[in-house]
């Protein structure tokens, strides 16, 4: 079973840049999408490659939008995580999925706000506090969702763009980044509270414990991609049953800067339940 998560930075732009070629080459069973950034009726049908689309576009035109592409239709779809302040924005969608191989699954696709740094010269404290509030609410929800899935005999995974680099290995220029949004101490501490051997595992890091990266985001600025000046901010966090079955994991880094589909790379994990 192959599961991918991909912040496409606009599905229409990603389609023009080769999203369908990637989809046809990799043939994942599941793709979690973030930043789809259009209404449901504006998603190019030809970009979906025959997959079922589950989509929460949100209410902010041209922004956000999360979804799933799956080889078969989910048995249930839920939008949001029970927070009225954030649920309308198209930042979280959850599905129940029963594939022919592997256990029944509950899967979440997440696009967490970027936030802001309180250490900037003119800090945007509203954006900073908003991200902190989102993270606190999401953490409580993920605990409930994981336990609900367990009681129903399902494995659980939340994946997507967390906009947080957890450790020094997760960004190239970590020195001096502790005052930058995405690598603030409180953000990194929050991310750590999601993880344990009994709850959720960062499955890519578990298979690459000593590697820098593999990074999943690079700025569009000239040279950043070529120098591999990246951040690892896209994750698959999975329950123990899935973590034990993971046999390969990494990012599908494009061959050149000119060939990039998005400013993010897909994070792909293969699971073997044989």
C-alpha positions in Angstrom: 0.0 0.0 0.0 1.5 3.3 -1.1 0.4 6.6 0.6 1.6 10.0 -0.4 1.0 13.5 0.9 1.5 16.5 -1.4 1.1 20.2 -1.0 0.5 21.0 -4.6 0.5 24.9 -4.2 -2.5 25.1 -6.5 -3.8 22.1 -8.3 -4.3 23.9 -11.6 -0.7 25.2 -11.6 0.6 21.8 -10.5 -1.4 20.1 -13.3 0.3 22.4 -15.8 3.7 21.5 -14.3 3.3 17.8 -14.5 1.2 16.6 -11.5 -0.5 13.9 -13.6 2.8 12.5 -14.8 3.9 12.1 -11.2 0.6 10.5 -10.3 0.8 8.0 -13.2 4.4 7.1 -12.5 4.0 6.5 -8.7 0.4 5.2 -8.6 -0.2 5.7 -4.9 -3.3 4.1 -3.3 -3.9 7.4 -1.4 -2.7 11.0 -2.0 -3.4 13.6 0.7 -3.6 17.0 -0.9 -3.0 20.5 0.6 -3.3 24.0 -0.9 -5.6 22.8 -3.7 -6.7 26.5 -3.8 -9.8 26.4 -5.9 -13.5 25.6 -5.8 -14.5 22.0 -6.2 -15.9 22.5 -9.7 -12.6 24.2 -10.8 -10.4 21.2 -10.0 -9.3 19.9 -13.5 -10.9 16.5 -13.9 -8.0 15.4 -16.1 -5.6 16.0 -13.2 -7.2 13.4 -11.1 -6.1 10.4 -13.1 -9.3 8.4 -12.5 -9.0 8.7 -8.7 -11.8 9.5 -6.3 -11.6 13.1 -5.0 -12.7 13.9 -1.5 -12.3 17.7 -1.0 -12.8 20.5 1.5 -12.3 23.7 -0.4 -12.9 26.1 2.5 -14.4 29.5 2.3 -11.3 31.6 1.4 -11.3 32.0 -2.3 -8.0 30.9 -3.9 -6.5 29.8 -0.6 -6.1 26.6 1.4 -8.2 23.6 0.3 -7.4 20.0 1.5 -8.4 16.7 0.1 -7.7 13.1 -0.8 -7.3 11.2 -4.0 -8.0 7.5 -3.5 -8.2 4.4 -5.7 -11.7 3.7 -4.3 -14.3 5.8 -2.6 -14.1 6.4 1.1 -16.8 5.0 3.4 -17.0 8.3 5.3 -15.8 11.9 4.8 -15.5 14.5 7.6 -14.6 18.2 7.2 -12.8 20.0 10.0 -11.8 18.9 13.4 -14.5 20.4 15.5 -13.2 24.0 15.9 -15.7 26.5 14.6 -13.0 29.2 14.2 -10.9 27.1 11.8 -13.1 24.4 10.3 -14.6 26.6 7.5 -11.2 27.5 6.1 -10.4 24.2 4.4 -7.4 23.1 6.5 -8.4 19.6 7.6 -10.4 16.7 6.1 -10.7 13.2 7.3 -11.8 10.0 5.6 -12.5 6.4 6.5 -11.0 4.1 3.8 -11.1 0.3 3.4 -8.6 -0.8 0.7 -8.2 -4.4 -0.6 -4.8 -4.7 1.1 -4.0 -3.6 4.6 -6.2 -2.7 7.6 -9.1 -0.3 7.6 -7.9 3.3 7.8 -8.9 6.7 9.2 -6.8 9.4 7.4 -6.5 13.1 8.0 -5.1 15.7 5.5 -3.8 18.8 7.2 -2.7 22.3 6.1 -1.5 24.0 9.3 -1.2 27.8 9.3 2.3 29.2 8.7 2.0 31.7 11.6 4.5 34.4 12.3 7.4 35.0 14.6 7.0 37.2 17.8 10.7 38.1 17.4 10.2 40.1 14.2 10.8 43.9 14.3 7.1 44.4 13.8 5.7 41.1 14.9 2.3 40.0 13.6 1.1 38.6 17.0 -2.4 37.9 15.6 -1.0 35.4 13.2 1.4 34.0 15.8 -1.4 33.5 18.4 -3.7 32.1 15.8 -1.3 29.3 14.9 -0.7 28.5 18.6 -4.5 28.3 19.1 -4.9 26.1 16.0 -2.1 23.7 17.2 -3.6 23.4 20.7 -7.0 22.6 19.4 -5.7 20.2 16.8 -3.6 18.3 19.3 -6.6 17.6 21.5 -8.6 16.5 18.4 -5.9 14.1 17.2 -5.9 12.3 20.5 -9.7 11.8 20.2 -9.5 10.8 16.6 -6.8 8.3 17.1 -8.6 6.7 20.1 -11.9 6.6 18.2 -10.1 4.9 15.2 -8.5 2.4 17.6 -11.9 1.5 19.2 -13.3 0.9 15.7 -10.4 -1.4 14.7 -8.9 1.2 12.4 -5.4 2.5 12.0 -5.0 6.3 12.0 -2.7 8.7 10.2 -2.5 12.4 9.9 -0.4 13.8 7.1 0.2 17.0 5.3 1.9 20.4 5.6 2.5 21.0 9.3 4.5 24.2 8.7 6.9 23.1 11.5 10.4 21.6 11.3 10.7 19.4 14.3 14.4 19.0 14.7 17.7 20.3 13.5 17.8 17.5 10.9 14.6 19.0 9.4 16.0 22.2 7.9 19.3 23.0 6.2 20.0 26.3 7.9 18.9 25.5 11.5 21.5 27.8 13.1 19.8 31.0 14.0 16.4 29.7 12.9 15.1 29.5 16.5 13.4 32.9 16.2 11.8 32.1 12.8 8.2 30.8 12.4 8.3 27.1 11.7 11.2 26.5 14.0 10.2 28.3 17.2 10.9 26.4 20.4 7.2 26.3 21.3 6.3 25.0 17.8 8.9 22.2 18.0 7.8 21.3 21.5 4.2 21.0 20.3 5.2 18.7 17.5 7.1 16.5 19.9 3.9 16.1 22.1 2.2 14.4 19.2 4.7 11.6 19.0 5.4 8.5 21.1 5.8 4.8 20.5 2.2 4.2 21.6 0.5 7.1 19.8 1.9 8.5 16.5 5.2 7.9 14.8 7.0 10.2 12.3 7.4 7.4 9.9 9.9 9.0 7.5 12.2 9.9 10.4 11.8 6.4 11.8 13.2 5.0 8.6 15.8 7.7 8.2 17.0 8.4 11.7 20.4 9.8 10.9 19.7 11.7 7.7 19.4 15.4 7.2 16.0 15.8 5.7 14.8 14.4 3.4 13.5 17.9 2.9 10.0 18.5 1.5 9.9 22.3 0.9 12.3 24.8 -0.8 11.8 28.5 -1.5 11.1 29.5 -5.1 14.0 31.9 -4.7 16.7 31.2 -7.3 19.4 28.8 -6.1 17.5 27.5 -3.0 16.5 24.3 -4.6 19.8 23.7 -6.3 21.7 24.2 -3.0 19.1 21.9 -1.3 18.4 24.7 1.2 15.2 23.0 2.3 12.9 22.3 5.2 11.1 19.1 6.2 7.6 20.4 7.1 5.5 17.7 5.4 4.9 14.5 7.4 3.0 11.3 7.8 2.3 10.6 11.4 0.9 7.1 11.9 -0.3 4.7 14.5 2.0 1.8 15.6 0.4 -0.8 13.3 1.1 1.4 10.2 4.6 2.3 11.5 5.6 -1.4 11.8 4.5 -2.0 8.2 6.4 0.9 6.7 9.2 -0.5 4.4 10.2 2.6 2.4 9.7 6.3 2.9 11.1 9.6 1.5 10.4 12.6 -0.7 10.0 12.6 -4.5 12.4 15.5 -5.1 12.2 16.9 -8.6 15.2 16.4 -10.9 15.8 20.1 -11.4 14.4 23.5 -10.2 12.8 24.0 -13.6 11.0 20.6 -13.4 9.3 21.4 -10.0 5.6 20.7 -9.7 5.3 22.7 -6.5 7.5 24.4 -3.9 6.8 21.2 -1.9 7.8 17.6 -2.8 5.5 14.6 -2.3 6.2 12.6 0.8 5.7 8.9 -0.1 5.6 5.9 2.2 5.2 2.2 1.2 3.5 -0.1 3.7 3.8 -3.9 3.5 1.2 -6.0 5.4 2.3 -9.3 4.0 
